Amino acid sequence: QMKKQCDQKLLIRMKTECVPCSLNLKTPCPAGYTKTTNGTGIPDCRYYLEIKTHLLSFPGCRHHCMKEFEQPECCQGHWGPDCMGK
């Protein structure tokens, strides 16, 4: 019995919004995602504050998140919704 279904595992990575590092400690990842950074996250971004007519830019932090996703796929030589063979 040859295997018909060969699902592909995909890793989806994303970053949370950039905020002041002191406020980033409790920033959650979106539902279904796992946080891959600790503490205040990674200080690799800038956030903006509008004060009257000026837009000020400050260094900030964000978290990296990931989610494992299984994409249904048929093995080679099979096709269709039920992965039928030749």
PDB file with one MODEL, atoms N, CA, C and O in Angstrom:
MODEL        1
ATOM      1  N   GLN A   1       0.856  -1.192   0.000  1.00  0.00           N
ATOM      2  CA  GLN A   1       0.000   0.000   0.000  1.00  0.00           C
ATOM      3  C   GLN A   1       0.898   1.250   0.000  1.00  0.00           C
ATOM      4  O   GLN A   1       1.569   1.558   0.985  1.00  0.00           O
ATOM      5  N   MET A   2       0.883   1.958  -1.146  1.00  0.00           N
ATOM      6  CA  MET A   2       1.684   3.181  -1.230  1.00  0.00           C
ATOM      7  C   MET A   2       0.947   4.330  -0.544  1.00  0.00           C
ATOM      8  O   MET A   2      -0.282   4.407  -0.556  1.00  0.00           O
ATOM      9  N   LYS A   3       1.742   5.220   0.055  1.00  0.00           N
ATOM     10  CA  LYS A   3       1.151   6.380   0.719  1.00  0.00           C
ATOM     11  C   LYS A   3       0.628   7.345  -0.344  1.00  0.00           C
ATOM     12  O   LYS A   3       1.323   7.653  -1.312  1.00  0.00           O
ATOM     13  N   LYS A   4      -0.608   7.820  -0.151  1.00  0.00           N
ATOM     14  CA  LYS A   4      -1.196   8.744  -1.129  1.00  0.00           C
ATOM     15  C   LYS A   4      -1.080  10.197  -0.669  1.00  0.00           C
ATOM     16  O   LYS A   4      -0.923  11.112  -1.477  1.00  0.00           O
ATOM     17  N   GLN A   5      -1.161  10.382   0.643  1.00  0.00           N
ATOM     18  CA  GLN A   5      -1.164  11.734   1.197  1.00  0.00           C
ATOM     19  C   GLN A   5       0.229  12.084   1.729  1.00  0.00           C
ATOM     20  O   GLN A   5       0.751  11.382   2.595  1.00  0.00           O
ATOM     21  N   CYS A   6       0.837  13.163   1.218  1.00  0.00           N
ATOM     22  CA  CYS A   6       2.158  13.618   1.681  1.00  0.00           C
ATOM     23  C   CYS A   6       2.053  15.086   2.087  1.00  0.00           C
ATOM     24  O   CYS A   6       2.524  15.968   1.370  1.00  0.00           O
ATOM     25  N   ASP A   7       1.431  15.344   3.242  1.00  0.00           N
ATOM     26  CA  ASP A   7       1.222  16.721   3.683  1.00  0.00           C
ATOM     27  C   ASP A   7       2.550  17.444   3.896  1.00  0.00           C
ATOM     28  O   ASP A   7       3.528  16.843   4.340  1.00  0.00           O
ATOM     29  N   GLN A   8       2.573  18.705   3.584  1.00  0.00           N
ATOM     30  CA  GLN A   8       3.759  19.540   3.756  1.00  0.00           C
ATOM     31  C   GLN A   8       3.608  20.357   5.026  1.00  0.00           C
ATOM     32  O   GLN A   8       2.576  20.994   5.240  1.00  0.00           O
ATOM     33  N   LYS A   9       4.642  20.342   5.876  1.00  0.00           N
ATOM     34  CA  LYS A   9       4.629  21.178   7.077  1.00  0.00           C
ATOM     35  C   LYS A   9       5.223  22.535   6.731  1.00  0.00           C
ATOM     36  O   LYS A   9       6.333  22.626   6.207  1.00  0.00           O
ATOM     37  N   LEU A  10       4.475  23.583   7.027  1.00  0.00           N
ATOM     38  CA  LEU A  10       4.944  24.937   6.752  1.00  0.00           C
ATOM     39  C   LEU A  10       5.092  25.688   8.066  1.00  0.00           C
ATOM     40  O   LEU A  10       4.297  25.511   8.990  1.00  0.00           O
ATOM     41  N   LEU A  11       6.116  26.527   8.138  1.00  0.00           N
ATOM     42  CA  LEU A  11       6.274  27.402   9.294  1.00  0.00           C
ATOM     43  C   LEU A  11       5.931  28.811   8.852  1.00  0.00           C
ATOM     44  O   LEU A  11       6.535  29.341   7.919  1.00  0.00           O
ATOM     45  N   ILE A  12       4.968  29.410   9.514  1.00  0.00           N
ATOM     46  CA  ILE A  12       4.593  30.781   9.187  1.00  0.00           C
ATOM     47  C   ILE A  12       5.170  31.669  10.275  1.00  0.00           C
ATOM     48  O   ILE A  12       4.889  31.479  11.458  1.00  0.00           O
ATOM     49  N   ARG A  13       5.984  32.647   9.865  1.00  0.00           N
ATOM     50  CA  ARG A  13       6.606  33.557  10.827  1.00  0.00           C
ATOM     51  C   ARG A  13       6.019  34.952  10.662  1.00  0.00           C
ATOM     52  O   ARG A  13       5.704  35.375   9.549  1.00  0.00           O
ATOM     53  N   MET A  14       5.875  35.664  11.776  1.00  0.00           N
ATOM     54  CA  MET A  14       5.414  37.049  11.717  1.00  0.00           C
ATOM     55  C   MET A  14       5.992  37.808  12.902  1.00  0.00           C
ATOM     56  O   MET A  14       6.535  37.215  13.834  1.00  0.00           O
ATOM     57  N   LYS A  15       5.865  39.134  12.851  1.00  0.00           N
ATOM     58  CA  LYS A  15       6.351  39.984  13.943  1.00  0.00           C
ATOM     59  C   LYS A  15       5.205  40.833  14.457  1.00  0.00           C
ATOM     60  O   LYS A  15       4.344  41.258  13.687  1.00  0.00           O
ATOM     61  N   THR A  16       5.193  41.081  15.775  1.00  0.00           N
ATOM     62  CA  THR A  16       4.158  41.931  16.344  1.00  0.00           C
ATOM     63  C   THR A  16       4.459  43.394  16.009  1.00  0.00           C
ATOM     64  O   THR A  16       5.535  43.722  15.508  1.00  0.00           O
ATOM     65  N   GLU A  17       3.508  44.246  16.290  1.00  0.00           N
ATOM     66  CA  GLU A  17       3.659  45.671  16.025  1.00  0.00           C
ATOM     67  C   GLU A  17       4.779  46.250  16.887  1.00  0.00           C
ATOM     68  O   GLU A  17       5.013  45.785  18.002  1.00  0.00           O
ATOM     69  N   CYS A  18       5.463  47.256  16.373  1.00  0.00           N
ATOM     70  CA  CYS A  18       6.541  47.915  17.108  1.00  0.00           C
ATOM     71  C   CYS A  18       5.942  48.843  18.169  1.00  0.00           C
ATOM     72  O   CYS A  18       5.112  49.699  17.861  1.00  0.00           O
ATOM     73  N   VAL A  19       6.374  48.663  19.421  1.00  0.00           N
ATOM     74  CA  VAL A  19       5.894  49.502  20.538  1.00  0.00           C
ATOM     75  C   VAL A  19       7.082  49.845  21.435  1.00  0.00           C
ATOM     76  O   VAL A  19       8.158  49.267  21.279  1.00  0.00           O
ATOM     77  N   PRO A  20       6.902  50.781  22.375  1.00  0.00           N
ATOM     78  CA  PRO A  20       7.999  51.049  23.317  1.00  0.00           C
ATOM     79  C   PRO A  20       8.402  49.747  24.024  1.00  0.00           C
ATOM     80  O   PRO A  20       7.541  48.974  24.443  1.00  0.00           O
ATOM     81  N   CYS A  21       9.703  49.512  24.153  1.00  0.00           N
ATOM     82  CA  CYS A  21      10.195  48.247  24.727  1.00  0.00           C
ATOM     83  C   CYS A  21       9.602  47.970  26.107  1.00  0.00           C
ATOM     84  O   CYS A  21       9.308  46.820  26.433  1.00  0.00           O
ATOM     85  N   SER A  22       9.424  49.011  26.919  1.00  0.00           N
ATOM     86  CA  SER A  22       8.893  48.820  28.273  1.00  0.00           C
ATOM     87  C   SER A  22       7.456  48.296  28.257  1.00  0.00           C
ATOM     88  O   SER A  22       7.011  47.681  29.227  1.00  0.00           O
ATOM     89  N   LEU A  23       6.730  48.535  27.167  1.00  0.00           N
ATOM     90  CA  LEU A  23       5.339  48.073  27.065  1.00  0.00           C
ATOM     91  C   LEU A  23       5.223  46.733  26.343  1.00  0.00           C
ATOM     92  O   LEU A  23       4.133  46.166  26.267  1.00  0.00           O
ATOM     93  N   ASN A  24       6.322  46.225  25.819  1.00  0.00           N
ATOM     94  CA  ASN A  24       6.267  45.048  24.957  1.00  0.00           C
ATOM     95  C   ASN A  24       6.320  43.728  25.711  1.00  0.00           C
ATOM     96  O   ASN A  24       6.104  42.668  25.122  1.00  0.00           O
ATOM     97  N   LEU A  25       6.607  43.781  27.016  1.00  0.00           N
ATOM     98  CA  LEU A  25       6.755  42.567  27.821  1.00  0.00           C
ATOM     99  C   LEU A  25       5.533  41.661  27.713  1.00  0.00           C
ATOM    100  O   LEU A  25       5.675  40.444  27.596  1.00  0.00           O
ATOM    101  N   LYS A  26       4.335  42.241  27.750  1.00  0.00           N
ATOM    102  CA  LYS A  26       3.103  41.441  27.768  1.00  0.00           C
ATOM    103  C   LYS A  26       2.413  41.356  26.406  1.00  0.00           C
ATOM    104  O   LYS A  26       1.296  40.846  26.314  1.00  0.00           O
ATOM    105  N   THR A  27       3.061  41.845  25.353  1.00  0.00           N
ATOM    106  CA  THR A  27       2.453  41.790  24.018  1.00  0.00           C
ATOM    107  C   THR A  27       2.280  40.333  23.593  1.00  0.00           C
ATOM    108  O   THR A  27       3.255  39.583  23.542  1.00  0.00           O
ATOM    109  N   PRO A  28       1.032  39.925  23.285  1.00  0.00           N
ATOM    110  CA  PRO A  28       0.817  38.532  22.866  1.00  0.00           C
ATOM    111  C   PRO A  28       0.978  38.378  21.355  1.00  0.00           C
ATOM    112  O   PRO A  28       0.891  39.347  20.601  1.00  0.00           O
ATOM    113  N   CYS A  29       1.213  37.147  20.937  1.00  0.00           N
ATOM    114  CA  CYS A  29       1.186  36.830  19.508  1.00  0.00           C
ATOM    115  C   CYS A  29      -0.280  36.609  19.129  1.00  0.00           C
ATOM    116  O   CYS A  29      -1.108  36.343  19.999  1.00  0.00           O
ATOM    117  N   PRO A  30      -0.607  36.718  17.836  1.00  0.00           N
ATOM    118  CA  PRO A  30      -1.986  36.434  17.417  1.00  0.00           C
ATOM    119  C   PRO A  30      -2.380  34.997  17.773  1.00  0.00           C
ATOM    120  O   PRO A  30      -1.514  34.143  17.969  1.00  0.00           O
ATOM    121  N   ALA A  31      -3.666  34.738  17.854  1.00  0.00           N
ATOM    122  CA  ALA A  31      -4.176  33.405  18.208  1.00  0.00           C
ATOM    123  C   ALA A  31      -3.562  32.340  17.302  1.00  0.00           C
ATOM    124  O   ALA A  31      -3.519  32.499  16.082  1.00  0.00           O
ATOM    125  N   GLY A  32      -3.091  31.259  17.910  1.00  0.00           N
ATOM    126  CA  GLY A  32      -2.524  30.146  17.147  1.00  0.00           C
ATOM    127  C   GLY A  32      -1.025  30.261  16.937  1.00  0.00           C
ATOM    128  O   GLY A  32      -0.390  29.292  16.521  1.00  0.00           O
ATOM    129  N   TYR A  33      -0.442  31.422  17.214  1.00  0.00           N
ATOM    130  CA  TYR A  33       0.997  31.625  17.041  1.00  0.00           C
ATOM    131  C   TYR A  33       1.718  31.446  18.372  1.00  0.00           C
ATOM    132  O   TYR A  33       1.148  31.706  19.431  1.00  0.00           O
ATOM    133  N   THR A  34       2.966  31.004  18.315  1.00  0.00           N
ATOM    134  CA  THR A  34       3.808  30.837  19.492  1.00  0.00           C
ATOM    135  C   THR A  34       4.893  31.896  19.478  1.00  0.00           C
ATOM    136  O   THR A  34       5.504  32.153  18.440  1.00  0.00           O
ATOM    137  N   LYS A  35       5.134  32.510  20.627  1.00  0.00           N
ATOM    138  CA  LYS A  35       6.166  33.549  20.738  1.00  0.00           C
ATOM    139  C   LYS A  35       7.539  32.889  20.731  1.00  0.00           C
ATOM    140  O   LYS A  35       7.775  31.948  21.489  1.00  0.00           O
ATOM    141  N   THR A  36       8.447  33.369  19.883  1.00  0.00           N
ATOM    142  CA  THR A  36       9.792  32.792  19.822  1.00  0.00           C
ATOM    143  C   THR A  36      10.823  33.721  20.451  1.00  0.00           C
ATOM    144  O   THR A  36      12.011  33.401  20.481  1.00  0.00           O
ATOM    145  N   THR A  37      10.374  34.876  20.955  1.00  0.00           N
ATOM    146  CA  THR A  37      11.277  35.810  21.621  1.00  0.00           C
ATOM    147  C   THR A  37      10.845  35.953  23.080  1.00  0.00           C
ATOM    148  O   THR A  37       9.692  35.691  23.419  1.00  0.00           O
ATOM    149  N   ASN A  38      11.768  36.367  23.932  1.00  0.00           N
ATOM    150  CA  ASN A  38      11.481  36.489  25.366  1.00  0.00           C
ATOM    151  C   ASN A  38      11.510  37.932  25.830  1.00  0.00           C
ATOM    152  O   ASN A  38      11.936  38.827  25.101  1.00  0.00           O
ATOM    153  N   GLY A  39      11.048  38.146  27.059  1.00  0.00           N
ATOM    154  CA  GLY A  39      11.144  39.450  27.702  1.00  0.00           C
ATOM    155  C   GLY A  39      10.490  40.555  26.904  1.00  0.00           C
ATOM    156  O   GLY A  39       9.313  40.474  26.556  1.00  0.00           O
ATOM    157  N   THR A  40      11.264  41.589  26.617  1.00  0.00           N
ATOM    158  CA  THR A  40      10.711  42.739  25.892  1.00  0.00           C
ATOM    159  C   THR A  40      10.814  42.563  24.378  1.00  0.00           C
ATOM    160  O   THR A  40      10.442  43.463  23.625  1.00  0.00           O
ATOM    161  N   GLY A  41      11.311  41.423  23.929  1.00  0.00           N
ATOM    162  CA  GLY A  41      11.390  41.171  22.493  1.00  0.00           C
ATOM    163  C   GLY A  41      12.686  41.680  21.893  1.00  0.00           C
ATOM    164  O   GLY A  41      13.702  41.786  22.581  1.00  0.00           O
ATOM    165  N   ILE A  42      12.645  41.994  20.612  1.00  0.00           N
ATOM    166  CA  ILE A  42      13.846  42.395  19.879  1.00  0.00           C
ATOM    167  C   ILE A  42      13.773  43.882  19.535  1.00  0.00           C
ATOM    168  O   ILE A  42      12.800  44.331  18.929  1.00  0.00           O
ATOM    169  N   PRO A  43      14.806  44.652  19.921  1.00  0.00           N
ATOM    170  CA  PRO A  43      14.791  46.098  19.664  1.00  0.00           C
ATOM    171  C   PRO A  43      15.257  46.430  18.244  1.00  0.00           C
ATOM    172  O   PRO A  43      16.286  47.077  18.054  1.00  0.00           O
ATOM    173  N   ASP A  44      14.484  45.976  17.251  1.00  0.00           N
ATOM    174  CA  ASP A  44      14.935  46.143  15.855  1.00  0.00           C
ATOM    175  C   ASP A  44      13.972  46.993  15.024  1.00  0.00           C
ATOM    176  O   ASP A  44      13.923  46.852  13.802  1.00  0.00           O
ATOM    177  N   CYS A  45      13.204  47.875  15.677  1.00  0.00           N
ATOM    178  CA  CYS A  45      12.217  48.629  14.908  1.00  0.00           C
ATOM    179  C   CYS A  45      12.043  50.033  15.491  1.00  0.00           C
ATOM    180  O   CYS A  45      12.622  50.371  16.523  1.00  0.00           O
ATOM    181  N   ARG A  46      11.238  50.831  14.812  1.00  0.00           N
ATOM    182  CA  ARG A  46      10.932  52.178  15.291  1.00  0.00           C
ATOM    183  C   ARG A  46       9.420  52.367  15.282  1.00  0.00           C
ATOM    184  O   ARG A  46       8.725  51.875  14.393  1.00  0.00           O
ATOM    185  N   TYR A  47       8.926  53.083  16.279  1.00  0.00           N
ATOM    186  CA  TYR A  47       7.500  53.426  16.302  1.00  0.00           C
ATOM    187  C   TYR A  47       7.378  54.944  16.247  1.00  0.00           C
ATOM    188  O   TYR A  47       8.335  55.658  16.547  1.00  0.00           O
ATOM    189  N   TYR A  48       6.216  55.432  15.869  1.00  0.00           N
ATOM    190  CA  TYR A  48       6.030  56.860  15.610  1.00  0.00           C
ATOM    191  C   TYR A  48       4.962  57.448  16.510  1.00  0.00           C
ATOM    192  O   TYR A  48       3.941  56.818  16.784  1.00  0.00           O
ATOM    193  N   LEU A  49       5.213  58.661  16.963  1.00  0.00           N
ATOM    194  CA  LEU A  49       4.238  59.416  17.755  1.00  0.00           C
ATOM    195  C   LEU A  49       4.000  60.742  17.063  1.00  0.00           C
ATOM    196  O   LEU A  49       4.937  61.437  16.670  1.00  0.00           O
ATOM    197  N   GLU A  50       2.731  61.078  16.922  1.00  0.00           N
ATOM    198  CA  GLU A  50       2.397  62.354  16.310  1.00  0.00           C
ATOM    199  C   GLU A  50       2.134  63.364  17.428  1.00  0.00           C
ATOM    200  O   GLU A  50       1.214  63.194  18.229  1.00  0.00           O
ATOM    201  N   ILE A  51       2.946  64.407  17.471  1.00  0.00           N
ATOM    202  CA  ILE A  51       2.764  65.450  18.478  1.00  0.00           C
ATOM    203  C   ILE A  51       2.520  66.761  17.744  1.00  0.00           C
ATOM    204  O   ILE A  51       3.416  67.319  17.111  1.00  0.00           O
ATOM    205  N   LYS A  52       1.287  67.234  17.846  1.00  0.00           N
ATOM    206  CA  LYS A  52       0.818  68.401  17.099  1.00  0.00           C
ATOM    207  C   LYS A  52       1.122  68.207  15.619  1.00  0.00           C
ATOM    208  O   LYS A  52       0.499  67.361  14.978  1.00  0.00           O
ATOM    209  N   THR A  53       2.054  68.961  15.064  1.00  0.00           N
ATOM    210  CA  THR A  53       2.317  68.845  13.619  1.00  0.00           C
ATOM    211  C   THR A  53       3.560  68.015  13.319  1.00  0.00           C
ATOM    212  O   THR A  53       3.948  67.886  12.158  1.00  0.00           O
ATOM    213  N   HIS A  54       4.186  67.454  14.347  1.00  0.00           N
ATOM    214  CA  HIS A  54       5.426  66.695  14.142  1.00  0.00           C
ATOM    215  C   HIS A  54       5.202  65.198  14.313  1.00  0.00           C
ATOM    216  O   HIS A  54       4.424  64.765  15.164  1.00  0.00           O
ATOM    217  N   LEU A  55       5.889  64.427  13.501  1.00  0.00           N
ATOM    218  CA  LEU A  55       5.877  62.972  13.620  1.00  0.00           C
ATOM    219  C   LEU A  55       7.236  62.559  14.170  1.00  0.00           C
ATOM    220  O   LEU A  55       8.252  62.686  13.487  1.00  0.00           O
ATOM    221  N   LEU A  56       7.253  62.069  15.395  1.00  0.00           N
ATOM    222  CA  LEU A  56       8.516  61.691  16.021  1.00  0.00           C
ATOM    223  C   LEU A  56       8.706  60.185  15.964  1.00  0.00           C
ATOM    224  O   LEU A  56       7.757  59.413  16.102  1.00  0.00           O
ATOM    225  N   SER A  57       9.953  59.787  15.759  1.00  0.00           N
ATOM    226  CA  SER A  57      10.285  58.371  15.628  1.00  0.00           C
ATOM    227  C   SER A  57      11.144  57.940  16.820  1.00  0.00           C
ATOM    228  O   SER A  57      12.102  58.628  17.174  1.00  0.00           O
ATOM    229  N   PHE A  58      10.807  56.810  17.436  1.00  0.00           N
ATOM    230  CA  PHE A  58      11.548  56.308  18.595  1.00  0.00           C
ATOM    231  C   PHE A  58      11.929  54.854  18.384  1.00  0.00           C
ATOM    232  O   PHE A  58      11.205  54.117  17.714  1.00  0.00           O
ATOM    233  N   PRO A  59      13.080  54.420  18.958  1.00  0.00           N
ATOM    234  CA  PRO A  59      13.412  52.994  18.880  1.00  0.00           C
ATOM    235  C   PRO A  59      12.425  52.190  19.716  1.00  0.00           C
ATOM    236  O   PRO A  59      12.041  52.604  20.810  1.00  0.00           O
ATOM    237  N   GLY A  60      12.023  51.046  19.196  1.00  0.00           N
ATOM    238  CA  GLY A  60      11.046  50.216  19.903  1.00  0.00           C
ATOM    239  C   GLY A  60      11.402  48.750  19.823  1.00  0.00           C
ATOM    240  O   GLY A  60      12.457  48.378  19.310  1.00  0.00           O
ATOM    241  N   CYS A  61      10.506  47.918  20.339  1.00  0.00           N
ATOM    242  CA  CYS A  61      10.697  46.471  20.356  1.00  0.00           C
ATOM    243  C   CYS A  61       9.485  45.773  19.761  1.00  0.00           C
ATOM    244  O   CYS A  61       8.384  46.322  19.729  1.00  0.00           O
ATOM    245  N   ARG A  62       9.708  44.556  19.292  1.00  0.00           N
ATOM    246  CA  ARG A  62       8.608  43.715  18.813  1.00  0.00           C
ATOM    247  C   ARG A  62       8.977  42.256  19.046  1.00  0.00           C
ATOM    248  O   ARG A  62      10.148  41.911  19.207  1.00  0.00           O
ATOM    249  N   HIS A  63       7.962  41.415  19.061  1.00  0.00           N
ATOM    250  CA  HIS A  63       8.183  39.980  19.258  1.00  0.00           C
ATOM    251  C   HIS A  63       8.088  39.244  17.924  1.00  0.00           C
ATOM    252  O   HIS A  63       7.388  39.672  17.006  1.00  0.00           O
ATOM    253  N   HIS A  64       8.799  38.146  17.841  1.00  0.00           N
ATOM    254  CA  HIS A  64       8.704  37.261  16.680  1.00  0.00           C
ATOM    255  C   HIS A  64       7.798  36.097  17.078  1.00  0.00           C
ATOM    256  O   HIS A  64       7.916  35.551  18.174  1.00  0.00           O
ATOM    257  N   CYS A  65       6.896  35.728  16.176  1.00  0.00           N
ATOM    258  CA  CYS A  65       5.941  34.655  16.439  1.00  0.00           C
ATOM    259  C   CYS A  65       5.988  33.648  15.293  1.00  0.00           C
ATOM    260  O   CYS A  65       6.343  33.990  14.166  1.00  0.00           O
ATOM    261  N   MET A  66       5.627  32.410  15.595  1.00  0.00           N
ATOM    262  CA  MET A  66       5.577  31.400  14.532  1.00  0.00           C
ATOM    263  C   MET A  66       4.402  30.459  14.737  1.00  0.00           C
ATOM    264  O   MET A  66       3.909  30.280  15.850  1.00  0.00           O
ATOM    265  N   LYS A  67       3.970  29.865  13.639  1.00  0.00           N
ATOM    266  CA  LYS A  67       2.858  28.917  13.675  1.00  0.00           C
ATOM    267  C   LYS A  67       3.190  27.794  12.707  1.00  0.00           C
ATOM    268  O   LYS A  67       3.643  28.038  11.589  1.00  0.00           O
ATOM    269  N   GLU A  68       2.961  26.560  13.147  1.00  0.00           N
ATOM    270  CA  GLU A  68       3.166  25.410  12.263  1.00  0.00           C
ATOM    271  C   GLU A  68       1.844  25.105  11.581  1.00  0.00           C
ATOM    272  O   GLU A  68       0.794  25.050  12.223  1.00  0.00           O
ATOM    273  N   PHE A  69       1.910  24.911  10.291  1.00  0.00           N
ATOM    274  CA  PHE A  69       0.710  24.738   9.498  1.00  0.00           C
ATOM    275  C   PHE A  69       0.923  23.549   8.585  1.00  0.00           C
ATOM    276  O   PHE A  69       1.963  23.455   7.934  1.00  0.00           O
ATOM    277  N   GLU A  70      -0.039  22.635   8.520  1.00  0.00           N
ATOM    278  CA  GLU A  70       0.094  21.480   7.637  1.00  0.00           C
ATOM    279  C   GLU A  70      -0.749  21.682   6.399  1.00  0.00           C
ATOM    280  O   GLU A  70      -1.971  21.808   6.471  1.00  0.00           O
ATOM    281  N   GLN A  71      -0.077  21.711   5.266  1.00  0.00           N
ATOM    282  CA  GLN A  71      -0.777  21.901   3.998  1.00  0.00           C
ATOM    283  C   GLN A  71      -1.012  20.539   3.358  1.00  0.00           C
ATOM    284  O   GLN A  71      -0.059  19.820   3.058  1.00  0.00           O
ATOM    285  N   PRO A  72      -2.294  20.176   3.147  1.00  0.00           N
ATOM    286  CA  PRO A  72      -2.585  18.873   2.544  1.00  0.00           C
ATOM    287  C   PRO A  72      -2.006  18.803   1.126  1.00  0.00           C
ATOM    288  O   PRO A  72      -2.195  19.714   0.319  1.00  0.00           O
ATOM    289  N   GLU A  73      -1.312  17.727   0.845  1.00  0.00           N
ATOM    290  CA  GLU A  73      -0.729  17.556  -0.480  1.00  0.00           C
ATOM    291  C   GLU A  73      -0.684  16.070  -0.822  1.00  0.00           C
ATOM    292  O   GLU A  73      -0.457  15.228   0.047  1.00  0.00           O
ATOM    293  N   CYS A  74      -0.900  15.763  -2.084  1.00  0.00           N
ATOM    294  CA  CYS A  74      -0.824  14.369  -2.526  1.00  0.00           C
ATOM    295  C   CYS A  74       0.628  13.999  -2.818  1.00  0.00           C
ATOM    296  O   CYS A  74       1.431  14.845  -3.211  1.00  0.00           O
ATOM    297  N   CYS A  75       0.950  12.723  -2.620  1.00  0.00           N
ATOM    298  CA  CYS A  75       2.280  12.236  -2.977  1.00  0.00           C
ATOM    299  C   CYS A  75       2.399  12.203  -4.503  1.00  0.00           C
ATOM    300  O   CYS A  75       1.397  12.274  -5.214  1.00  0.00           O
ATOM    301  N   GLN A  76       3.628  12.096  -4.994  1.00  0.00           N
ATOM    302  CA  GLN A  76       3.886  12.056  -6.437  1.00  0.00           C
ATOM    303  C   GLN A  76       3.100  10.911  -7.087  1.00  0.00           C
ATOM    304  O   GLN A  76       3.087   9.790  -6.578  1.00  0.00           O
ATOM    305  N   GLY A  77       2.457  11.203  -8.197  1.00  0.00           N
ATOM    306  CA  GLY A  77       1.694  10.180  -8.903  1.00  0.00           C
ATOM    307  C   GLY A  77       0.241  10.092  -8.455  1.00  0.00           C
ATOM    308  O   GLY A  77      -0.522   9.283  -8.982  1.00  0.00           O
ATOM    309  N   HIS A  78      -0.152  10.929  -7.474  1.00  0.00           N
ATOM    310  CA  HIS A  78      -1.541  10.965  -6.997  1.00  0.00           C
ATOM    311  C   HIS A  78      -2.086  12.362  -7.159  1.00  0.00           C
ATOM    312  O   HIS A  78      -1.328  13.333  -7.182  1.00  0.00           O
ATOM    313  N   TRP A  79      -3.402  12.471  -7.273  1.00  0.00           N
ATOM    314  CA  TRP A  79      -4.001  13.790  -7.473  1.00  0.00           C
ATOM    315  C   TRP A  79      -5.436  13.818  -6.979  1.00  0.00           C
ATOM    316  O   TRP A  79      -6.009  12.792  -6.613  1.00  0.00           O
ATOM    317  N   GLY A  80      -6.001  15.013  -6.978  1.00  0.00           N
ATOM    318  CA  GLY A  80      -7.412  15.177  -6.616  1.00  0.00           C
ATOM    319  C   GLY A  80      -7.641  15.265  -5.124  1.00  0.00           C
ATOM    320  O   GLY A  80      -6.716  15.082  -4.333  1.00  0.00           O
ATOM    321  N   PRO A  81      -8.888  15.548  -4.737  1.00  0.00           N
ATOM    322  CA  PRO A  81      -9.214  15.727  -3.309  1.00  0.00           C
ATOM    323  C   PRO A  81      -8.960  14.465  -2.488  1.00  0.00           C
ATOM    324  O   PRO A  81      -8.692  14.557  -1.290  1.00  0.00           O
ATOM    325  N   ASP A  82      -9.040  13.279  -3.117  1.00  0.00           N
ATOM    326  CA  ASP A  82      -8.824  12.026  -2.394  1.00  0.00           C
ATOM    327  C   ASP A  82      -7.463  11.407  -2.697  1.00  0.00           C
ATOM    328  O   ASP A  82      -7.196  10.270  -2.305  1.00  0.00           O
ATOM    329  N   CYS A  83      -6.596  12.155  -3.397  1.00  0.00           N
ATOM    330  CA  CYS A  83      -5.265  11.680  -3.762  1.00  0.00           C
ATOM    331  C   CYS A  83      -5.311  10.310  -4.443  1.00  0.00           C
ATOM    332  O   CYS A  83      -4.647   9.367  -4.014  1.00  0.00           O
ATOM    333  N   MET A  84      -6.104  10.219  -5.506  1.00  0.00           N
ATOM    334  CA  MET A  84      -6.256   8.961  -6.248  1.00  0.00           C
ATOM    335  C   MET A  84      -5.001   8.708  -7.096  1.00  0.00           C
ATOM    336  O   MET A  84      -4.369   9.645  -7.585  1.00  0.00           O
ATOM    337  N   GLY A  85      -4.656   7.427  -7.259  1.00  0.00           N
ATOM    338  CA  GLY A  85      -3.509   7.047  -8.075  1.00  0.00           C
ATOM    339  C   GLY A  85      -3.911   6.901  -9.534  1.00  0.00           C
ATOM    340  O   GLY A  85      -5.057   7.150  -9.908  1.00  0.00           O
ATOM    341  N   LYS A  86      -2.943   6.492 -10.351  1.00  0.00           N
ATOM    342  CA  LYS A  86      -3.194   6.334 -11.789  1.00  0.00           C
ATOM    343  C   LYS A  86      -4.120   5.169 -12.063  1.00  0.00           C
ATOM    344  O   LYS A  86      -4.438   4.892 -13.220  1.00  0.00           O
TER     345      LYS A  86
ENDMDL
END
